[in-house]
Amino acid sequence: MSHHSTLRQVSFCAQLPDAALDALAAVAVPLDRLAGTTIQLEGDPVEAMYVVVAGRVKISRFSAGGREQVLNMIGPGGHFNTVPIFDGGPCPANAEAASDVALLVLPRAALLQAVDAHPALARALLREFTGRLRHLVDLVDTLALHTVQGRLAGLLLEQAEAAERGEPVFPLTQAEMAARLGTVREMVGRTLKSFEALGLIQVDRGAITVVSREGLEAQREL
């Protein structure tokens, strides 16, 4: 598959004119990384924007005490490191290959040249930024205004709904859930047991099945 075809699957590229997409494809560089590999660290100088072709990339930050907060999981068709391309600041978060990943690298200078030459690309990226802002506002709302029970119920419902839509859903360990929810693994474990005791979920060898969607919806509001 050519870079042109791959980029057409990326959210902000879906409706781009061919000329703008050609400009991106011409500068894209393939990059493969194994699971667990650090792609960038928070505070690194910005070099490029990355598009995920295959696999998953975890975007996270760490507190001074070492607790991880997962900001996003980027799958195929997604991208990261977009903001510092434009503001010139350092990378705002850590990026780690959550699985073996195939990426396309769009170097900063070449990407900015493409944006200057193709207004449609600039508008598409602006729309993308608004979507990312909404995501972060929702994340702040979830962390600040909901209990761990509510946040975990929401995560379980999101996973179930994604599976119903036919999207790839990757099982999460309790540690990964904790990093997503801004809590610790022990609290996730206790909450899962309470959900199971209430008949809301069934846990079998680590696999979680939603039994009562209505019950989880009620928990999500807590």
Secondary structure, 3 states (H helix, E strand, C coil): CCHHHHHHCCHHHCCCCHHHHHHHHHHCEEEEECCCCEEECCCCCCCEEEEEEECCEEEEEECCCCCEEEEEEECCCCEECCHHHHHCCCCCCEEEECCCEEEEEEEHHHHHHHHHHCHHHHHHHHHHHHHHHHHHHHHHHHHHHCCHHHHHHHHHHHHHHHHHCCCCCCCCCHHHHHHHHCCCHHHHHHHHHHHHHCCCEEEECCEEEECCHHHHHHHHCC
